[in-house]
Amino acid sequence: MGKKFTEIDEEFICENCKAKVPKLGYSCRNHCPKCLYSKHVDINPGDREEQCHGLLKPISVEIDSKKGYVIIFKCEKCGKIRKNKAAKDDNMDLIIKLTANH
């Protein structure tokens, strides 16, 4: 049984910086493009089955030869680590700063 992927691309208000985050349009929006924070709501992408609901703080970035920049998040509530591909409109200054943490 492989990982499930439920495509959900919706607007939201970032709980960290309060920015209004628009739909991504070409995939699923997972995090705020301004501050890069996310929310711990999924077990598998898009399933909304995670009960934690803590903020996922961007702590590092790795570079994948196929996916490009991959943001590494740590949940501020439960400590779990999650990863997600950077979006085209993400704050590149923050991404570059996070590469120093890898």
C-alpha positions in Angstrom: 0.0 0.0 0.0 1.6 3.3 -1.1 1.1 6.7 0.3 -2.2 8.4 -0.4 -2.3 11.8 -2.0 -5.5 13.8 -1.8 -5.3 17.0 -3.9 -6.6 20.0 -1.9 -5.6 23.4 -3.2 -7.4 26.0 -1.1 -6.9 29.5 0.3 -6.1 29.9 3.9 -4.9 32.5 6.5 -1.4 31.7 7.8 -1.6 31.1 11.5 2.0 32.2 11.9 2.2 35.5 10.0 -1.5 36.1 9.3 -1.0 36.5 5.5 -3.8 35.6 3.2 -2.4 32.6 1.2 -3.9 32.1 -2.3 -4.5 28.8 -4.0 -1.3 27.5 -5.7 -3.1 26.6 -9.0 -0.7 23.9 -10.2 -0.6 21.5 -7.2 -1.6 21.6 -3.6 -0.7 24.6 -1.4 0.9 23.2 1.8 2.6 26.2 3.4 2.7 30.0 3.5 4.9 31.4 0.7 5.7 34.4 2.9 7.0 32.9 6.1 7.1 29.2 5.0 5.2 27.9 8.0 2.7 25.1 7.6 0.1 23.4 9.8 0.3 19.7 11.0 -3.1 18.6 9.6 -2.2 15.6 7.3 -0.9 12.1 7.9 -0.7 11.5 4.2 -0.8 14.6 1.9 -4.2 16.1 1.8 -6.0 13.6 4.0 -6.6 16.1 7.0 -6.5 13.1 9.4 -3.7 14.3 11.7 -5.1 15.3 15.1 -2.1 17.4 16.3 -2.8 20.7 14.4 0.4 22.3 15.7 2.4 24.8 13.6 5.1 23.3 11.4 8.1 25.5 11.6 10.5 25.5 8.6 13.9 24.4 10.0 16.0 23.5 7.0 16.0 23.0 3.3 17.5 20.2 1.2 18.0 20.1 -2.5 16.5 17.1 -4.4 17.7 16.5 -7.9 14.1 15.9 -9.1 12.0 18.0 -6.7 14.3 21.0 -6.3 14.1 22.7 -2.9 12.4 20.6 -0.2 11.5 22.4 3.0 11.9 20.5 6.2 9.5 21.3 8.9 9.4 20.5 12.6 6.1 20.5 14.5 6.2 23.0 17.4 3.6 20.9 19.2 4.5 17.2 18.8 8.1 17.4 17.3 7.4 15.4 14.2 9.4 16.2 11.1 7.7 16.7 7.7 8.9 17.6 4.3 7.3 19.4 1.4 8.5 20.7 -2.0 8.9 24.5 -2.2 6.4 26.3 -4.4 7.3 28.7 -7.2 6.2 31.7 -5.2 7.9 30.9 -2.0 10.1 33.5 -0.2 13.5 32.6 -1.8 15.4 34.7 0.7 14.1 32.5 3.5 14.7 29.3 1.5 18.4 30.4 1.0 18.8 31.2 4.7 17.3 27.7 5.6 19.8 25.9 3.3 22.5 27.0 5.8 20.7 24.9 8.5 21.0 21.7 6.5 
